[in-house]
C-alpha cells in the first residue's frame, strides 16, 4: 500500500478525517502528524462582568516546529507528500491570518523563522528527488477570524465589508504591499471601529510575502511539483484583487502558465477546505500510475454555471469547476464523450430531473459526480430528497453540498478522482473490499453531514445555544459554545447532537440510496463500462462520536461506518 505524508490545513474533519478516509477508499495509507501538533481552536478563555462579555483570548495553533520535524522524520518512508504551507509556517489557517504588529522585512528575507520552516520542503526534494511533493497554500481571506485573539463578530463583519472595497490598481510587488489602504481615487480609507486596520494589513503583507516565496523560491526551483493556491473568502473586487493578479501574472511569466494557471504546476482558484481532497485525488492518480487524464464534462440542471458567482468567490462556478478539474489532474471537456460526468444542480426546480439523469447514467455505466449548488452552505432539501430516492445514488463517485461552491467542487471532484484511479488499477480482492467500505462510509457521511446535520440538526443546536447564552452582548452563542454557554447547557447540546445523529443515521441508512441488500457501490472497473458492484450492508455511528471539535455549531466530527458486501 502506498503511503502519503499529509500535513492538513487544520484539524477540522473536512481537512483531516475526510481526506484520510478518501485516501483509504483509494488504497492509500496516510501518515499524519500527532493530533496535538495540528490542533487549532478558537479562543479558549473569556473575561466577563456579570452577563456582559468583556473579551476572549487564548486560541490554539499548530506546533510548526514539530510539523517540520515530522516531515523530516518521514522523508524516506513516505511515497508522496501533501503539505499545507499554512500549517507548516503559521500553525494552521487561523494562524496564517493573525493580526501583526509588523509585516516582516524586505522580501525574500522577510522572516527567517517562516522561510526556515518552508525550506523543509526543499529538503524533501534534495533527499528524494523523484517523490511527488504537492503543496496547498491560501491567499489570506477578506475577513478576520471571529473569536480568535479577541476579535468579535462586529470586527468580522466590519473587516469583510472594509476589505471588499476596491483598491487602487497595483502590479508591482512592493506597490501592492504599500497600497492596501489606497482607494482608486488615491485617497486613504477611514479608521475602522472594531479592528486595527494596520495590524490587519500587516497580516496581509506577511502572508502575501509567503505566497510569493512559495512560488518564487520553491515552485520555480522545482522543490514543489504542484501547488494549489486557494483564495479563501474572496470577492470580485477588493483587497485581494492585486494579490491574485500578481500571482497569476507570475505563473504566466515564470512558470509557463496561461491565464494565471498551469495544470501541470500551479492552479489558483476560490477554495480552501476542499484543497486537501483535491490534492489527494491528484496524488492517487500519480501513485497508481494512471496512464491518461480522465475526461470530465459538466451538465447543469438550473442556471448555467458561467452565470453564477458565489458570494464568497471571485470567479464563476463554471470556471471554478474547470480549474478544479485541472487541479485534481483531470481534463475538462466542453462537449463529447467523458469518463466522468459532473451533474451540477443549480436550480431546485430541476432536482428531480438531475436525480433521474444520474440514475440513467448509472444504467448505462457512465461514472457520475453530483454537486448541489442550490443549498448555499448546506445541502438543499429538494435536491437531497430527489437523490436519496434513487438507489443509483449509492454508485456515485463523489458528492458534496457543503459550504462554498469551491469547497463543494473540491470535495466532490477530489473524492471522485482518487476513487477512479483506484478502481481502474486495483485487482486484489482484499484491497477492493477495504476500499469500497471506506468509499461507502465517506459518501454516506457527506449526506449525513451536509443535509441531516447542516440543514436540520444544526438549527436545533443554534436555537438552544442562543436561547441559553451566558452573555447579553453575544447574539450568536453557537459560535463558541464552550465559552458562551454554561457547562450544563453545553452538555445538553452535545446530548441533543448525539441523539439526533443516531436518528439521522438510521433514517439515512433506510433511504433507497443506501438501503441494505438493495443499493450498490462500485467495487472495481475492469474496462470502460465494465463495473463490478457490491451491495450496501448497513451503517452505524458510535453514539460518542459526534462532537463539536472547535466548540461551535458550524463544524462537527462525524465518522459513520458503512459496510458493503462483495
Residue pairs with C-beta under 8 A, 6 or more apart in sequence:
1 27
1 28
1 29
1 431
2 27
2 28
2 29
2 79
2 80
2 287
2 288
3 28
3 29
3 30
3 31
3 77
3 78
3 79
3 80
4 23
4 28
4 29
4 30
4 31
4 78
4 79
4 80
4 81
4 82
4 280
4 283
4 287
5 30
5 31
5 70
5 71
5 74
5 78
5 80
5 81
5 82
5 83
6 19
6 20
6 23
6 30
6 31
6 32
6 81
6 82
6 83
6 276
6 280
7 32
7 33
7 38
7 67
7 70
7 71
7 82
7 83
7 84
7 87
7 88
8 15
8 16
8 19
8 32
8 38
8 84
8 87
8 276
9 15
9 84
9 86
9 87
9 92
9 93
9 136
9 138
9 272
9 273
9 275
9 276
10 16
10 38
10 40
10 62
10 86
10 87
10 92
10 93
10 94
11 35
11 38
11 39
11 40
11 92
11 549
12 40
12 273
12 549
12 550
12 555
13 549
13 555
13 556
13 557
13 558
14 273
14 274
14 276
14 402
14 403
14 407
14 411
14 555
15 84
15 273
15 276
16 32
16 38
16 276
17 557
17 559
18 276
18 277
18 411
18 442
18 445
19 30
19 276
19 277
19 280
20 30
20 32
21 438
21 441
21 442
21 445
21 559
22 277
22 280
22 281
22 414
22 415
22 418
22 419
22 438
22 442
23 29
23 30
23 280
23 284
23 418
24 30
24 434
24 435
24 438
25 415
25 418
25 419
25 422
25 435
25 436
25 438
25 439
25 442
26 280
26 284
26 288
26 418
26 419
26 421
26 422
26 435
27 288
27 422
27 426
27 431
27 434
27 435
28 280
28 283
28 284
28 287
28 418
31 74
31 77
31 78
32 38
33 66
33 67
33 70
34 66
34 70
36 63
37 62
37 63
37 66
37 67
37 70
38 62
38 67
38 87
38 92
39 60
39 62
40 59
40 60
40 61
40 62
40 91
40 92
40 93
40 94
40 95
40 550
41 59
41 60
41 550
41 551
42 56
42 59
42 94
42 145
42 146
42 147
42 148
42 479
42 480
42 550
42 551
42 552
43 56
43 57
43 58
43 59
43 147
43 148
43 149
43 150
43 480
43 483
44 58
44 59
44 60
44 482
44 483
45 56
45 57
45 58
45 483
46 53
46 54
46 55
46 56
46 57
46 483
46 484
47 53
47 54
47 55
47 56
47 57
48 54
48 470
48 471
51 470
51 471
51 472
52 471
52 472
52 473
53 470
53 471
53 473
53 474
53 484
55 150
56 147
56 150
56 480
56 483
57 149
57 150
59 94
59 148
59 149
61 90
61 91
61 92
61 94
61 95
62 87
62 91
62 92
62 95
63 91
64 87
64 88
64 89
64 90
64 91
64 117
65 117
67 87
67 88
67 117
68 88
68 117
68 120
71 81
71 83
71 88
71 120
71 121
71 123
71 124
72 120
72 123
75 123
75 124
75 127
75 128
76 127
76 128
78 131
79 131
79 287
80 131
80 132
80 133
80 134
80 283
80 286
80 287
81 124
81 131
81 132
81 133
81 134
82 134
82 135
82 136
82 276
82 279
82 280
82 283
83 121
83 133
83 134
83 135
83 136
84 92
84 135
84 136
84 137
84 275
84 276
85 118
85 135
85 136
85 137
85 210
85 214
86 92
86 93
86 95
86 96
86 136
86 137
86 138
87 93
88 117
88 118
88 120
88 121
89 96
89 114
89 117
89 118
89 210
90 96
90 98
90 114
93 138
93 232
93 272
94 145
94 148
96 138
96 140
96 207
96 210
97 140
97 141
97 144
97 145
97 203
97 207
98 148
98 149
98 203
99 144
99 149
99 151
99 195
99 196
99 199
99 200
99 202
99 203
100 199
100 202
100 203
100 205
100 206
101 199
101 202
102 202
103 110
103 177
103 201
103 202
103 203
103 204
103 205
103 206
103 209
104 110
104 111
104 114
104 205
104 206
104 209
105 111
107 173
107 209
107 212
107 213
108 115
108 209
108 212
108 213
108 216
108 217
109 115
110 206
110 209
110 213
111 206
111 209
114 206
114 210
115 213
115 217
118 210
118 213
118 214
118 217
118 218
121 133
121 135
121 218
121 223
121 224
122 218
122 221
122 223
124 131
124 133
124 223
125 133
125 222
125 223
132 225
132 226
132 283
132 286
132 287
133 223
133 224
133 225
133 226
134 224
134 225
134 226
134 227
134 228
134 279
134 282
134 283
135 214
135 218
135 224
135 226
135 227
135 228
136 227
136 228
136 229
136 230
136 275
136 276
136 279
137 210
137 211
137 214
137 227
137 228
137 229
137 230
138 229
138 230
138 231
138 232
138 272
138 275
139 207
139 208
139 211
139 229
139 230
139 231
139 232
139 234
139 240
139 243
139 244
139 247
139 268
140 203
140 204
140 207
140 208
140 232
140 240
141 231
141 232
141 233
141 234
141 272
142 159
142 160
142 163
142 164
142 233
142 234
142 235
142 238
142 239
142 240
143 156
143 157
143 159
143 160
143 163
143 233
144 151
144 155
144 156
144 159
144 160
144 195
144 200
145 151
145 156
146 152
146 153
146 155
146 156
146 479
147 153
147 479
147 480
147 483
151 195
152 194
153 475
153 476
153 479
154 193
154 194
155 194
155 195
158 192
158 193
158 194
158 195
159 192
159 194
159 195
159 200
160 233
162 189
162 192
162 197
163 235
163 238
163 239
163 240
164 235
164 237
164 238
164 239
165 183
165 189
165 237
165 238
165 239
166 183
166 184
166 237
166 238
166 241
167 179
167 180
167 182
167 183
167 184
167 238
167 239
167 241
167 242
168 179
168 182
168 183
168 184
168 185
168 186
169 184
169 242
170 176
170 178
170 179
170 242
171 242
171 245
171 246
171 249
173 212
173 246
176 208
176 242
176 243
176 246
177 205
177 208
177 209
179 242
180 201
180 204
180 205
180 239
181 188
181 189
181 197
181 201
182 188
183 189
189 197
191 197
204 239
204 243
208 243
211 229
211 243
211 247
212 246
212 247
212 250
214 224
214 227
215 227
215 247
215 250
215 251
215 254
215 255
215 266
216 250
216 254
217 223
218 224
218 227
219 227
219 255
219 265
219 266
220 254
220 255
225 265
226 264
226 265
226 266
226 279
226 282
227 265
227 266
227 267
228 266
228 267
228 269
228 275
228 278
228 279
228 327
229 247
229 266
229 267
229 268
229 269
230 269
230 270
230 271
230 272
230 274
230 275
230 406
231 240
231 244
231 268
231 269
231 270
231 271
231 272
231 313
231 314
232 271
232 272
233 272
233 312
234 240
234 244
234 270
234 312
234 313
234 314
235 312
235 313
235 314
236 309
236 314
240 314
241 314
244 260
244 268
244 314
247 260
247 268
248 257
248 259
248 260
248 261
248 268
249 260
251 257
251 260
251 261
251 262
251 265
251 266
251 268
252 258
252 259
252 260
255 262
255 265
255 266
256 262
256 265
257 265
257 266
260 268
261 267
261 268
261 323
261 326
263 326
263 327
267 323
267 326
267 327
268 323
269 315
269 320
269 323
269 324
269 327
269 406
270 310
270 312
270 313
270 314
270 315
270 320
270 404
270 405
270 406
271 278
271 320
271 324
271 404
271 406
271 407
271 409
271 410
272 406
272 407
273 403
273 407
273 410
273 411
274 324
274 406
274 407
274 408
274 409
274 410
274 411
274 414
275 410
276 414
277 410
277 411
277 413
277 414
277 415
278 324
278 327
278 328
278 410
278 413
278 414
278 417
279 327
279 414
280 414
280 418
281 328
281 329
281 413
281 414
281 415
281 416
281 417
281 418
281 421
282 327
282 328
282 329
282 414
282 417
283 418
284 417
284 418
284 419
284 421
284 422
285 293
285 328
285 329
285 417
285 418
285 420
285 421
286 329
287 421
288 421
288 422
288 425
288 426
289 425
290 421
290 424
290 425
293 329
293 330
293 331
294 330
294 331
294 339
294 340
294 417
294 420
295 330
295 331
295 332
295 333
295 337
295 338
295 339
295 340
296 325
296 330
296 331
296 332
296 333
296 338
296 339
296 340
296 341
296 342
296 413
297 332
297 333
297 334
297 335
297 336
297 338
297 340
297 341
297 342
298 305
298 318
298 321
298 332
298 341
298 342
298 344
299 341
299 342
299 343
299 344
299 357
300 344
300 346
301 343
301 344
301 345
301 346
301 347
301 350
301 351
301 353
301 354
301 357
302 344
302 345
302 346
302 347
302 348
302 349
302 350
302 373
302 374
303 346
303 347
304 318
304 346
305 316
305 317
305 318
305 320
305 321
305 344
305 346
305 373
306 316
306 317
306 318
306 319
307 316
308 316
308 317
308 318
308 346
308 373
308 405
309 315
309 316
309 317
310 317
310 320
310 404
310 405
310 406
312 404
313 320
313 404
313 405
313 406
315 323
317 344
317 346
317 373
317 405
317 409
320 405
320 406
320 409
321 332
321 342
321 344
321 409
321 413
322 332
324 406
324 409
324 410
324 413
325 331
325 332
325 413
326 332
327 410
328 413
328 414
328 417
329 417
330 340
330 413
330 417
339 367
339 420
339 528
340 367
340 368
340 369
340 397
340 416
340 420
341 361
341 366
341 367
341 368
341 369
342 368
342 369
342 370
342 371
342 412
342 413
343 354
343 357
343 358
343 361
343 368
343 369
343 370
343 371
344 371
344 373
345 351
345 354
345 370
345 371
345 372
345 373
345 374
345 380
345 383
346 373
346 374
347 374
348 374
348 380
348 382
348 383
351 374
351 380
351 382
351 383
351 385
351 386
351 387
352 386
354 370
354 383
354 386
355 383
355 386
355 387
355 389
355 390
355 393
356 390
358 368
358 370
358 387
358 390
358 392
358 393
358 396
359 390
359 391
359 392
359 393
361 367
361 368
361 392
362 368
362 392
362 395
363 392
364 529
365 528
365 529
365 530
365 531
367 397
367 416
367 420
367 522
368 395
368 396
368 397
369 396
369 397
369 398
369 399
369 412
369 413
369 415
369 416
370 387
370 393
370 396
370 398
370 399
370 412
371 399
371 400
371 401
371 408
371 409
371 412
372 379
372 380
372 383
372 384
372 399
372 400
372 401
372 408
372 450
373 405
373 408
374 380
374 382
374 383
375 381
375 383
375 401
375 455
377 402
377 403
377 404
377 454
378 401
378 402
378 450
378 451
378 454
378 455
378 458
379 401
379 402
379 447
379 450
379 451
379 454
379 455
380 401
380 455
381 451
381 455
383 401
384 401
384 447
384 450
384 451
384 455
387 393
387 399
387 447
387 513
388 447
388 508
388 511
388 512
388 513
389 511
389 512
389 513
390 512
390 513
391 512
391 513
391 515
391 518
391 519
391 520
392 513
392 519
393 399
393 512
393 513
393 519
394 440
394 443
394 513
394 514
394 519
394 520
394 521
394 536
395 520
395 521
395 522
395 533
396 443
397 415
397 416
397 419
397 420
397 522
398 411
398 412
398 413
398 414
398 415
398 416
398 417
398 419
398 443
399 412
399 415
399 443
399 446
399 447
400 407
400 408
400 409
400 411
400 412
400 415
400 446
400 450
401 408
401 446
401 450
401 451
401 454
402 408
402 411
402 446
402 449
402 450
402 454
411 446
415 442
415 443
419 439
420 525
422 435
423 522
423 523
423 524
423 525
424 525
426 432
426 435
426 524
427 524
429 566
432 523
432 524
432 566
433 523
433 534
433 564
433 566
436 521
436 522
436 523
436 534
436 564
436 566
437 561
437 562
437 563
437 564
439 521
440 514
440 521
440 536
440 562
440 563
440 564
441 539
441 559
441 560
441 561
441 562
443 521
443 562
444 508
444 509
444 514
444 539
444 560
444 562
445 558
445 559
445 560
447 508
447 513
448 501
448 504
448 505
448 508
448 541
448 558
448 560
449 556
449 558
452 501
452 504
452 507
452 508
453 501
453 504
453 556
453 558
456 500
456 504
457 496
457 497
457 500
457 501
457 504
458 553
458 554
460 496
460 500
461 478
461 493
461 496
461 497
461 553
462 476
462 478
462 553
464 489
464 492
464 493
464 496
465 477
465 478
465 481
465 484
465 485
465 489
465 493
465 553
466 475
466 476
466 477
466 478
468 477
468 485
468 486
468 489
469 477
469 484
469 485
470 477
470 484
470 485
470 486
471 477
471 484
474 484
477 484
477 485
478 484
478 552
478 553
478 554
479 552
479 553
479 554
480 551
480 552
481 489
481 490
481 493
481 548
481 551
481 552
481 553
482 490
482 548
482 551
483 551
485 493
493 548
494 547
494 548
497 546
497 547
497 548
497 556
498 543
498 544
498 546
501 541
501 546
501 558
502 541
502 543
505 539
505 540
505 541
505 560
508 514
508 539
509 515
509 516
509 538
509 539
512 518
512 519
513 519
514 536
514 539
514 562
515 536
516 535
516 536
516 537
516 538
517 535
517 536
517 537
518 535
518 536
519 535
519 536
520 533
520 534
520 535
520 536
521 533
521 534
521 536
521 564
522 531
522 532
522 533
523 531
523 532
523 533
523 534
523 564
523 566
524 531
524 532
525 531
525 532
526 532
534 564
534 565
534 566
535 564
535 565
536 562
536 563
536 564
536 565
537 562
537 563
537 564
537 565
538 562
538 563
539 560
539 561
539 562
539 563
540 560
540 561
541 558
541 559
541 560
541 561
542 559
545 557
545 558
545 559
546 556
546 557
546 558
547 556
547 557
548 555
548 556
549 555
549 556
549 557
